[in-house]
């Protein structure tokens, strides 16, 4: 089992203004300009994790938030998963992120953690 710690936000550097922090969730993503989405995709990187190479994987996600405020787990996971799988393909861990290569295990959320993040656990199937 390979574990990655993923961010729930990406900071985009700006030349003349303050850096822009973009939260990775569906509510923000649907309103973004396509150029900003591309900038986020290029800036996205796991906080920690080790490389691997696989033909088929099963991935499970756990969202950890520092607040007691309730949140919709899939609003976060859907966008983080999109950027994480693209990152895995770009770094040649996977050949592609199609449904016959990537399957999903459990998805859960937790409140009251010490750091907001997404933990991805990858099980190599082939």
Order of alpha helices (4+ residues) and beta strands (2+ residues): beta-beta-beta-alpha-alpha-beta-alpha-beta-beta
